[in-house]
């Protein structure tokens, strides 16, 4: 169980850090997706900061501050549940798999963290 927790959480950290960088860099695909679902481009730095904070919190959890890791995972679950809801509200289904995958990873990280032996 510890190995699964470590693997899933490291993967969650990497993908969230990566998409945060894309948000900060205002990558073309990020701008297109945000426009399609009705998110103003001015919110991208905030969204990137939330993803980066989640990744950093997960890392702190792995480094020995489990409460911070659990809070970060829970925050990412809420964030990506909101992202899925925004896609559904905007009826943008062709790329719904991306926020859904991030939601799945965050949920798995949280679940494995909460059920991992101390």
Helices and strands as residue ranges (DSSP letters): H 2-24, H 28-37, G 41-43, H 44-62, H 66-89, H 96-115
